[in-house]
Amino acid sequence: MSHTYYRDTWAEIDLSAIAHNVSSVKELYREKGVQVMAVVKANGYGHGAVEVAKTALQSGATYLAVALLDEAVVLREAGIEAPILVLGRIRPEDVHVAARLNVMVTVFQMEWIQRALSFLSEGERVQIHIKFDTGMGRVGLRTKEEVAPLLQLLSEHKQFELVGIYTHFATADELDDTYVNEQHERFKKMLEWAEELGIYVPLIHSGNSAASMRFPDKMFTLVRLGISMYGLTPSPEITDELPIKLKPAFALKSRLVQVKELPPGESISYGATYTTKNHEWIGTIPIGYADGWLRYHSTAGGEVLVNGERVPFVGRICMDQCMVKLSKKVETGTIVTLIGQDGNDKITMDEVAARLGTINYEIPCVIGPRVPRVYVK
């Protein structure tokens, strides 16, 4: 009998949910002809980049985006031929890799172009997206004095093909859209700078998940679908504004590996921080902080679902295991749901994020590679 993994903890990825989310956003823009770029950086936000990319492309996405050239290489090695954009800076000396793999790169520095030229042969060509910083304060060109000479330099060298210009909204996931409007106006002005030089590109994009669903009138030829492709809202406060019902794709599950009854006065886990007050049923789950299930889950009042019932963590979470207090004896091997639905109750990614004082983006990203991803449709 063959096995793809041997442990009793796994992440369950619902590819039909990914397909639903992509096709729903694609449908929003059907009449306008706006294309969808599926963002699969960080191993598909912890869901699995290759599997998510394939599903997204089958469901209406035409482009892919990653943060690193390394991530683009993984997709190409998996046989994915769709256009890929690297959103982050690549080293100039690696530009020949992008050219060989037909991967689009992001550029926002004159010196990068000058250095990259020395690493491209006469016959090599790489496609470029220019990044404008309209208010994120991260990477990107900000002034006309930066933009004009860079665009001019690109046009002088046939090794570079300018195919895209983009920016990124900082507050599209907040109800107050004042800053979004400011950034949008800045972006339009910067696009005019390119037009003044006679430069036109087929791919112009500013919309992340939140912007693409909240501000369709501000979108151009492409939208970048990131967090919402995975069925997660960009922020809880805009949930009611979203035009589609997203389907979460990620569930985290395990099994009880031991259940024991302890008498009063017994301590649980490192530091003996929890002591039983009565006869208590304690279950051990084989997941810990080495898997990205952080110790703070126990001190922050975290719970899991066992047979549809919420039960609390007790004691400190260990590197590979953690313990919960059960209401009654439960069979060893019973499924534990850390994220997802069990019976009539569910623990959402937003709930887990709130417990840790963070955002839902972070949760699947920190669930490490020791946790196998199992794909269902």
MARVOKOL-823349 format. One record per residue (C-alpha): x, y, z; chain; residue in three letters. Coordinates in nm, 2 decimals. Layout:
x; y; z; c; r
X; Y; Z; A; Ala
...
END
This chain:
x; y; z; c; r
0.00; 0.00; 0.00; A; Met
0.15; 0.34; -0.10; A; Ser
0.12; 0.66; 0.11; A; His
0.17; 1.02; 0.01; A; Thr
0.20; 1.11; 0.38; A; Tyr
0.22; 0.93; 0.71; A; Tyr
0.10; 1.16; 0.98; A; Arg
-0.24; 1.22; 1.13; A; Asp
-0.25; 1.60; 1.06; A; Thr
-0.33; 1.75; 0.72; A; Trp
-0.47; 2.05; 0.54; A; Ala
-0.76; 1.99; 0.32; A; Glu
-0.78; 2.21; 0.02; A; Ile
-1.11; 2.23; -0.17; A; Asp
-1.02; 2.30; -0.53; A; Leu
-1.39; 2.34; -0.62; A; Ser
-1.40; 2.64; -0.39; A; Ala
-1.10; 2.79; -0.57; A; Ile
-1.28; 2.73; -0.90; A; Ala
-1.59; 2.90; -0.77; A; His
-1.41; 3.21; -0.64; A; Asn
-1.21; 3.26; -0.96; A; Val
-1.50; 3.20; -1.20; A; Ser
-1.72; 3.44; -0.99; A; Ser
-1.48; 3.72; -1.02; A; Val
-1.43; 3.65; -1.39; A; Lys
-1.80; 3.67; -1.43; A; Glu
-1.81; 4.02; -1.27; A; Leu
-1.59; 4.15; -1.55; A; Tyr
-1.73; 3.94; -1.84; A; Arg
-1.89; 4.24; -2.02; A; Glu
-1.59; 4.46; -1.96; A; Lys
-1.34; 4.20; -2.08; A; Gly
-1.11; 4.25; -1.78; A; Val
-0.88; 3.96; -1.73; A; Gln
-0.79; 3.78; -1.41; A; Val
-0.44; 3.73; -1.27; A; Met
-0.43; 3.46; -1.01; A; Ala
-0.18; 3.54; -0.73; A; Val
-0.02; 3.22; -0.61; A; Val
0.28; 3.36; -0.42; A; Lys
0.39; 3.21; -0.09; A; Ala
0.30; 2.86; -0.22; A; Asn
-0.05; 2.97; -0.31; A; Gly
-0.10; 3.15; 0.03; A; Tyr
-0.02; 2.81; 0.19; A; Gly
-0.27; 2.62; -0.02; A; His
-0.03; 2.48; -0.28; A; Gly
0.08; 2.70; -0.57; A; Ala
0.08; 2.44; -0.85; A; Val
-0.26; 2.29; -0.77; A; Glu
-0.42; 2.63; -0.72; A; Val
-0.26; 2.77; -1.03; A; Ala
-0.39; 2.48; -1.25; A; Lys
-0.74; 2.52; -1.10; A; Thr
-0.74; 2.89; -1.14; A; Ala
-0.64; 2.87; -1.51; A; Leu
-0.91; 2.61; -1.57; A; Gln
-1.16; 2.84; -1.41; A; Ser
-1.10; 3.16; -1.61; A; Gly
-0.77; 3.31; -1.50; A; Ala
-0.54; 3.39; -1.78; A; Thr
-0.23; 3.51; -1.59; A; Tyr
-0.04; 3.41; -1.28; A; Leu
0.15; 3.62; -1.03; A; Ala
0.42; 3.52; -0.78; A; Val
0.65; 3.72; -0.55; A; Ala
0.98; 3.55; -0.64; A; Leu
1.15; 3.42; -0.95; A; Leu
1.20; 3.09; -0.76; A; Asp
0.83; 3.06; -0.73; A; Glu
0.79; 3.11; -1.11; A; Ala
1.05; 2.83; -1.17; A; Val
0.84; 2.59; -0.96; A; Val
0.54; 2.66; -1.18; A; Leu
0.73; 2.62; -1.50; A; Arg
0.89; 2.29; -1.38; A; Glu
0.53; 2.17; -1.31; A; Ala
0.45; 2.22; -1.68; A; Gly
0.24; 2.54; -1.64; A; Ile
0.28; 2.75; -1.95; A; Glu
0.05; 3.04; -1.87; A; Ala
0.20; 3.39; -1.85; A; Pro
0.36; 3.45; -1.50; A; Ile
0.45; 3.79; -1.35; A; Leu
0.71; 3.82; -1.07; A; Val
0.58; 4.09; -0.84; A; Leu
0.90; 4.14; -0.65; A; Gly
1.24; 4.25; -0.76; A; Arg
1.46; 3.99; -0.92; A; Ile
1.84; 4.02; -0.93; A; Arg
1.97; 4.17; -1.25; A; Pro
2.21; 3.88; -1.30; A; Glu
1.91; 3.64; -1.30; A; Asp
1.72; 3.81; -1.58; A; Val
1.84; 3.55; -1.83; A; His
1.64; 3.29; -1.63; A; Val
1.33; 3.49; -1.66; A; Ala
1.39; 3.53; -2.03; A; Ala
1.45; 3.16; -2.08; A; Arg
1.14; 3.06; -1.89; A; Leu
0.93; 3.34; -2.05; A; Asn
0.85; 3.50; -1.71; A; Val
0.75; 3.86; -1.68; A; Met
0.94; 4.07; -1.43; A; Val
0.87; 4.39; -1.23; A; Thr
1.10; 4.68; -1.29; A; Val
1.12; 5.01; -1.09; A; Phe
1.49; 5.11; -1.10; A; Gln
1.71; 5.26; -1.38; A; Met
2.02; 5.09; -1.25; A; Glu
1.84; 4.76; -1.27; A; Trp
1.79; 4.80; -1.64; A; Ile
2.14; 4.90; -1.70; A; Gln
2.28; 4.61; -1.51; A; Arg
2.04; 4.35; -1.65; A; Ala
2.14; 4.45; -2.00; A; Leu
2.48; 4.30; -1.94; A; Ser
2.33; 3.96; -1.85; A; Phe
2.11; 3.93; -2.16; A; Leu
2.25; 3.81; -2.49; A; Ser
2.16; 3.97; -2.82; A; Glu
1.88; 3.72; -2.89; A; Gly
1.73; 3.71; -2.54; A; Glu
1.42; 3.91; -2.46; A; Arg
1.23; 3.96; -2.13; A; Val
0.88; 4.11; -2.08; A; Gln
0.86; 4.39; -1.83; A; Ile
0.59; 4.54; -1.60; A; His
0.67; 4.88; -1.45; A; Ile
0.56; 4.93; -1.09; A; Lys
0.43; 5.28; -0.99; A; Phe
0.42; 5.37; -0.62; A; Asp
0.10; 5.57; -0.58; A; Thr
0.10; 5.57; -0.21; A; Gly
0.20; 5.23; -0.07; A; Met
0.55; 5.36; 0.01; A; Gly
0.70; 5.02; -0.08; A; Arg
0.86; 4.96; -0.42; A; Val
0.79; 5.16; -0.73; A; Gly
0.85; 5.48; -0.93; A; Leu
0.69; 5.80; -0.78; A; Arg
0.79; 6.10; -0.99; A; Thr
0.78; 6.20; -1.35; A; Lys
1.16; 6.26; -1.33; A; Glu
1.20; 5.89; -1.24; A; Glu
0.94; 5.75; -1.49; A; Val
1.03; 5.93; -1.81; A; Ala
1.40; 5.83; -1.84; A; Pro
1.33; 5.48; -1.73; A; Leu
1.06; 5.43; -2.00; A; Leu
1.30; 5.60; -2.25; A; Gln
1.58; 5.36; -2.16; A; Leu
1.35; 5.06; -2.20; A; Leu
1.24; 5.17; -2.54; A; Ser
1.60; 5.19; -2.66; A; Glu
1.68; 4.83; -2.60; A; His
1.51; 4.55; -2.79; A; Lys
1.59; 4.30; -2.51; A; Gln
1.31; 4.45; -2.31; A; Phe
0.95; 4.44; -2.40; A; Glu
0.72; 4.66; -2.19; A; Leu
0.39; 4.49; -2.16; A; Val
0.24; 4.61; -1.83; A; Gly
0.22; 4.90; -1.58; A; Ile
0.07; 4.85; -1.24; A; Tyr
0.03; 4.98; -0.89; A; Thr
-0.11; 4.86; -0.56; A; His
-0.38; 5.00; -0.33; A; Phe
-0.30; 5.03; 0.04; A; Ala
-0.65; 5.07; 0.19; A; Thr
-0.89; 4.90; -0.06; A; Ala
-1.00; 4.67; 0.23; A; Asp
-1.12; 4.96; 0.44; A; Glu
-1.46; 5.12; 0.43; A; Leu
-1.32; 5.47; 0.39; A; Asp
-1.23; 5.49; 0.02; A; Asp
-1.07; 5.83; 0.04; A; Thr
-0.71; 5.71; 0.00; A; Tyr
-0.81; 5.46; -0.27; A; Val
-0.95; 5.75; -0.47; A; Asn
-0.63; 5.95; -0.42; A; Glu
-0.41; 5.66; -0.53; A; Gln
-0.64; 5.60; -0.83; A; His
-0.60; 5.96; -0.95; A; Glu
-0.23; 5.95; -0.90; A; Arg
-0.21; 5.63; -1.11; A; Phe
-0.41; 5.78; -1.39; A; Lys
-0.18; 6.08; -1.39; A; Lys
0.13; 5.86; -1.41; A; Met
-0.03; 5.67; -1.70; A; Leu
-0.05; 6.00; -1.88; A; Glu
0.32; 6.04; -1.84; A; Trp
0.37; 5.72; -2.03; A; Ala
0.12; 5.83; -2.30; A; Glu
0.31; 6.16; -2.34; A; Glu
0.61; 5.95; -2.44; A; Leu
0.40; 5.76; -2.69; A; Gly
0.41; 5.44; -2.47; A; Ile
0.10; 5.22; -2.45; A; Tyr
0.09; 4.88; -2.29; A; Val
-0.18; 4.61; -2.31; A; Pro
-0.18; 4.52; -1.93; A; Leu
-0.27; 4.79; -1.68; A; Ile
-0.36; 4.68; -1.34; A; His
-0.42; 4.83; -0.99; A; Ser
-0.69; 4.60; -0.84; A; Gly
-0.61; 4.35; -0.57; A; Asn
-0.89; 4.13; -0.43; A; Ser
-1.06; 4.41; -0.23; A; Ala
-1.04; 4.67; -0.51; A; Ala
-1.15; 4.43; -0.78; A; Ser
-1.47; 4.35; -0.60; A; Met
-1.55; 4.69; -0.45; A; Arg
-1.44; 4.93; -0.73; A; Phe
-1.50; 4.78; -1.07; A; Pro
-1.52; 5.12; -1.22; A; Asp
-1.15; 5.18; -1.12; A; Lys
-1.02; 4.87; -1.28; A; Met
-0.82; 4.87; -1.61; A; Phe
-0.74; 4.56; -1.82; A; Thr
-0.65; 4.32; -1.55; A; Leu
-0.73; 4.24; -1.18; A; Val
-0.50; 4.05; -0.94; A; Arg
-0.70; 3.80; -0.74; A; Leu
-0.52; 3.70; -0.43; A; Gly
-0.67; 3.64; -0.09; A; Ile
-1.03; 3.62; -0.22; A; Ser
-0.93; 3.34; -0.46; A; Met
-0.88; 3.13; -0.15; A; Tyr
-1.23; 3.22; -0.02; A; Gly
-1.11; 3.47; 0.24; A; Leu
-1.24; 3.83; 0.27; A; Thr
-0.97; 4.09; 0.25; A; Pro
-1.10; 4.23; 0.58; A; Ser
-1.40; 4.15; 0.80; A; Pro
-1.54; 4.51; 0.77; A; Glu
-1.60; 4.49; 0.40; A; Ile
-1.76; 4.15; 0.40; A; Thr
-2.11; 4.29; 0.34; A; Asp
-1.99; 4.49; 0.05; A; Glu
-1.86; 4.20; -0.16; A; Leu
-2.07; 4.12; -0.47; A; Pro
-2.01; 3.75; -0.45; A; Ile
-2.02; 3.48; -0.18; A; Lys
-1.67; 3.35; -0.14; A; Leu
-1.61; 2.98; -0.05; A; Lys
-1.32; 2.91; 0.19; A; Pro
-1.08; 2.65; 0.05; A; Ala
-0.87; 2.57; 0.35; A; Phe
-0.94; 2.33; 0.64; A; Ala
-0.69; 2.21; 0.89; A; Leu
-0.76; 1.87; 1.05; A; Lys
-0.59; 1.61; 1.27; A; Ser
-0.68; 1.30; 1.48; A; Arg
-0.66; 1.23; 1.85; A; Leu
-0.36; 1.01; 1.91; A; Val
-0.44; 0.94; 2.27; A; Gln
-0.73; 1.01; 2.51; A; Val
-0.67; 0.96; 2.89; A; Lys
-0.86; 1.04; 3.20; A; Glu
-0.66; 1.23; 3.46; A; Leu
-0.75; 1.28; 3.83; A; Pro
-0.76; 1.62; 4.00; A; Pro
-0.43; 1.79; 4.06; A; Gly
-0.25; 1.66; 3.75; A; Glu
-0.04; 1.90; 3.54; A; Ser
-0.05; 1.93; 3.16; A; Ile
0.25; 2.01; 2.93; A; Ser
0.56; 2.22; 2.98; A; Tyr
0.58; 2.46; 3.27; A; Gly
0.28; 2.28; 3.44; A; Ala
0.07; 2.58; 3.36; A; Thr
-0.26; 2.39; 3.36; A; Tyr
-0.37; 2.16; 3.64; A; Thr
-0.68; 1.95; 3.63; A; Thr
-0.95; 2.05; 3.88; A; Lys
-1.16; 1.74; 3.85; A; Asn
-1.14; 1.41; 3.67; A; His
-1.08; 1.53; 3.31; A; Glu
-1.05; 1.37; 2.97; A; Trp
-0.74; 1.49; 2.80; A; Ile
-0.69; 1.44; 2.43; A; Gly
-0.35; 1.48; 2.25; A; Thr
-0.34; 1.61; 1.89; A; Ile
-0.02; 1.57; 1.68; A; Pro
0.03; 1.93; 1.57; A; Ile
0.25; 2.19; 1.72; A; Gly
0.44; 2.51; 1.67; A; Tyr
0.68; 2.35; 1.43; A; Ala
0.38; 2.31; 1.20; A; Asp
0.29; 2.68; 1.24; A; Gly
0.03; 2.61; 1.51; A; Trp
0.17; 2.87; 1.75; A; Leu
0.18; 2.85; 2.13; A; Arg
-0.04; 3.15; 2.16; A; Tyr
-0.34; 2.95; 2.05; A; His
-0.36; 2.80; 2.40; A; Ser
-0.30; 3.11; 2.60; A; Thr
-0.55; 3.31; 2.38; A; Ala
-0.83; 3.07; 2.46; A; Gly
-0.82; 2.87; 2.14; A; Gly
-1.06; 2.59; 2.07; A; Glu
-1.10; 2.30; 1.82; A; Val
-1.39; 2.09; 1.71; A; Leu
-1.43; 1.73; 1.81; A; Val
-1.75; 1.56; 1.70; A; Asn
-1.90; 1.90; 1.63; A; Gly
-1.83; 2.02; 1.99; A; Glu
-1.59; 2.30; 2.08; A; Arg
-1.32; 2.20; 2.33; A; Val
-1.04; 2.42; 2.46; A; Pro
-0.66; 2.38; 2.45; A; Phe
-0.50; 2.31; 2.79; A; Val
-0.14; 2.36; 2.88; A; Gly
0.13; 2.49; 2.65; A; Arg
0.14; 2.39; 2.28; A; Ile
0.45; 2.18; 2.22; A; Cys
0.67; 2.16; 1.91; A; Met
0.48; 1.86; 1.76; A; Asp
0.18; 1.81; 1.99; A; Gln
-0.09; 1.99; 2.19; A; Cys
-0.36; 1.89; 2.43; A; Met
-0.73; 1.96; 2.46; A; Val
-0.98; 1.91; 2.74; A; Lys
-1.27; 1.68; 2.62; A; Leu
-1.61; 1.68; 2.78; A; Ser
-1.62; 1.30; 2.77; A; Lys
-1.43; 1.00; 2.66; A; Lys
-1.37; 1.00; 2.28; A; Val
-1.22; 0.73; 2.07; A; Glu
-0.86; 0.75; 1.97; A; Thr
-0.84; 0.84; 1.60; A; Gly
-1.14; 1.08; 1.61; A; Thr
-1.10; 1.37; 1.37; A; Ile
-1.01; 1.71; 1.52; A; Val
-1.10; 2.02; 1.32; A; Thr
-0.87; 2.31; 1.39; A; Leu
-1.00; 2.52; 1.10; A; Ile
-1.32; 2.44; 0.91; A; Gly
-1.66; 2.29; 0.96; A; Gln
-1.76; 2.00; 1.18; A; Asp
-2.13; 1.93; 1.22; A; Gly
-2.32; 2.25; 1.28; A; Asn
-2.02; 2.45; 1.40; A; Asp
-1.72; 2.59; 1.22; A; Lys
-1.39; 2.76; 1.31; A; Ile
-1.31; 3.01; 1.05; A; Thr
-0.98; 3.16; 0.94; A; Met
-1.10; 3.50; 1.06; A; Asp
-1.17; 3.36; 1.40; A; Glu
-0.83; 3.21; 1.43; A; Val
-0.67; 3.53; 1.30; A; Ala
-0.86; 3.74; 1.56; A; Ala
-0.75; 3.50; 1.83; A; Arg
-0.39; 3.57; 1.74; A; Leu
-0.43; 3.94; 1.68; A; Gly
-0.35; 3.91; 1.31; A; Thr
-0.51; 3.89; 0.97; A; Ile
-0.65; 3.59; 0.79; A; Asn
-0.37; 3.60; 0.52; A; Tyr
-0.11; 3.50; 0.78; A; Glu
-0.28; 3.18; 0.91; A; Ile
-0.25; 2.95; 0.60; A; Pro
0.09; 3.09; 0.51; A; Cys
0.24; 2.99; 0.84; A; Val
0.11; 2.63; 0.84; A; Ile
0.44; 2.47; 0.74; A; Gly
0.54; 2.21; 0.48; A; Pro
0.53; 1.93; 0.74; A; Arg
0.15; 1.95; 0.71; A; Val
0.06; 1.77; 0.39; A; Pro
-0.19; 1.94; 0.16; A; Arg
-0.47; 1.70; 0.05; A; Val
-0.68; 1.82; -0.25; A; Tyr
-1.05; 1.75; -0.28; A; Val
-1.30; 1.87; -0.54; A; Lys
END
